[in-house]
């Protein structure tokens, strides 16, 4: 009798849902996705691609020249005039500057 009670309690205890295994639907797509996520070779290839990309960028910045173009335009509406009485031309004056100034530069770095 004790044995039957023990077996019955054991069966009831083990048949409780907390001890049962949950069933998970496994598809081929989920298996492929899990394999790709956990594949070390895929991770190594991704790092290798990134390294090659950085090497290319480094080579282009190292060996290709860099050209900079700069241009500046200045306009002054008023310019100071110096009037000197001892100039050979009477009433002559000297302008201290110009109305329009242009500056253009090209810079090449190798």
C-alpha positions, 0 to 999 in steps of 0.5 A: 500500500505504501508503495502504491501511494508513493508511486501515485504521488511520484506520478502526480508530481512528475506530471505537473506542468512545471516539470514538462518540457515546453515544445518549440516549433523549429523551422528550417529558417530558424535553424539557418538563422541560429547557425548564421548568428553563431557561426565563427567563420561568418564573424571572422569574414565580417571583421575581415571585410571591415579591415579591408574597407579601412585599408582601402580608405587608408590607401586612398588618403595616403597615395591620392593627392588632395586639392583645395581651391580657395577664393576670396572677393572683397569690396570696399565702398570707401577708400581713404585718400591722401592729399599731399601738397608737395606732389609734382601734380598740383591737387594730386592725391594718393588713394590708400587701397583699391575698391575690389580685391581678389584672392585665389589659391590652389593647394595641392597636398601629396 
